[in-house]
């Protein structure tokens, strides 16, 4: 049975994630309408030339939507990070998982949120006119690391129950 503190923390993190997802989706729609790509297009742009092409396609409305989206993401990332970390913690507890991979898995979504923040800083710098290959690569690599860490987090949630069933 989960503690009241855990339930409240999880409910707060999930609610914050869901509430912030609404304006983030709206900003993504605005970016797509402006230039055909949403924020993922910026995450994939690993060079100054790709960033410049995306910014040109977006125009002022798309760039403004990207800026709003990135600012919202600074609240969204800790919320989804906490939600996933608490869910992993619960899964580990339910399956009596105390090994090193189980303990380390709790940190994965937190690290993903940190990567998301680093990505956001790089992308805001690009939007502020510091369009360089170095900053574009930094944002791109932070996005890749974030998605890899989130993938590992979800893999742990799926695999941990199966591993627990295999134990004698």
Helices and strands as residue ranges (DSSP letters): H 4-35, H 39-44, H 48-94, H 100-127, H 133-166
